[in-house]
Amino acid sequence: MTRLALLGLVVGLSLPALGCDAPAPTRPPAGDAGPGPTPTPPGPRVDAGPGVQPPPTGAPCPADAQARFDALAASFRTALAAESVPGGVLVVVCGGSTVRIEAVGVRRRGGAEPITAQTRFQLASSTKMFTGVLGLALERAGTVDLSAPVSTYLPGTAWGDATLEQLLAHTAGYPPDFDVHDDTLEGLVERNRSQALWSRPGAVWNYSNPGFSVAGAALARAAGRPFPELVQTHVLGPAGLSATFDVTAVMAGDYAAGHDTDPRFPPVIEPNGAYFHTGYYGPMGGLWGSAEDVARWIQIHLGAASGLDPAIVARTHAPVTRTTSPGRGYAYGHFVDDGLSPAIVHHGGSTPGYLTQIEAIPEAGFGVAVLVNAGSFDLDTITYEAEEAFASITTIGPAPEPAPDLYVGSYVDPQSFGRVEITASGAQLTARFRDRGEQSPLTHQYADSYTATYQGEEIDLSFWRQGSSPATHIVSLWGVAERAP
């Protein structure tokens, strides 16, 4: 059985106002993005990055590691061509410190400039890894208390009872979009002071891009310095990365332009367009990085490269909350698949024109990353193949069987859904959105997660429950409803 079947999905919602930044879908839809890539193999890179030391734990590279990587690289090239992606990079780290990078294709469709190991890509929501580590670093420095209410740093807001840790774990109840937008972090806070939370802080896990922007604003206010400067000082610089939030620097160097077939966006997306240059996007997804950057980031998670406090890195490997996917937790900008042995620490990103996935398996001394300059590509087929080639992964226990009777009841969402009634006829569940005059059968996906039709769209929703107790909430990126008393 595959990881997909065992763990389910973390599906990203397209939010036009935010530019669709979200965790990369487990199976992104394929799309016709034009002519195929132009191959430009760079040759393998070994032991990239300064200060690399042999890993304290993890298996060594297998004796035939190069042959395994060559086979994986061939699969990557074939997949890029099949899905008409202009270019991308594949990063594999084995034995903790040995790095292989395969760069394929061109920076811009129709151009001649090749993708290289130094080409910067938009990392989208993979940026949350760095925002989370910044929060931990500032706590270690005594600048912030992650367990303190946000009002300690951003006073006078309607959501001030949520803590920084809850914002960095997606449990603060912050909605998936802002009421009012602003190009700066400071302006964003000021213009959304009265925005209501979707759920009580700490009640449920629900992915929120804006929650990370609010966390970034609080960290910047507490430190008295701009957010990008803080990340550079406390994370990127110590880690030895050339990644940056500076769009001007990106445009002046080696970067991959984005490509998308979604009619809402230009077919070619430049770094200085859309929302990439805005301050509010930074903490949730604004970092630009290369294959060499993500290789070193993986090495740091494997304990094979110095620069960051190992105690801080270790905290990102221990979930502070579970998510709506069985066997998957979340900690400070990092998903942790601890329902697998060994556990996988990861985050993906999807934004117009770009897709990313970064994974580290500390116990195995292994990691893999894929970055592409297209809005549609099946990242998981490549990362799964890499895991099978370099790491032995098993599942801890079976996925929970659905228990429909635990979901039946009435729920209330004053923000979005209104009154929701869940009924069952045998194993078939139906959701009645009473205040919206709609109803829909629920289609089971995995564990406690379903799909429904709501306002003409297919939406994903999950029932939030503890152990064998009845569900307490319906959770989705469209709304959160709490069981009525």
Secondary structure, DSSP 8 states (H G I E B T S, - for coil): --HHHHH--------TTTTS-BS--SS------SS-----------S-STTB---SSS----TTHHHHHHHHHHHHHHHHHHTT--EEEEEEEETTTEEEEEEEEBSSTT---B--TT-BEE-GGGGHHHHHHHHHHHHHTTS--TTSBGGGTS-S-TTTTSBHHHHTTT-S---SS-SS--SSHHHHHHHTTT---SS-TTS-----HHHHHHHHHHHHHHHTS-HHHHHIIIIIHHHT---BS-HHHHHTSSB--EE---TTS-SEE-TTSTTTT-TTTHHHH--EE-HHHHHHHHHHHTT-B-SS-HHHHHHTTS-SEE-SSTT-EEETTEEEETTEES-EEEEEEEETTEEEEEEEEGGGTEEEEEEESSS---HHHHHHHHHHHH---EESS------GGGT-EEEEETTTTEEEEEEEETTEEEEEEGGGTEEEE-EEEETTEEEEEETTEEEEEEEE--TTS---EEE-SS-EEEE--
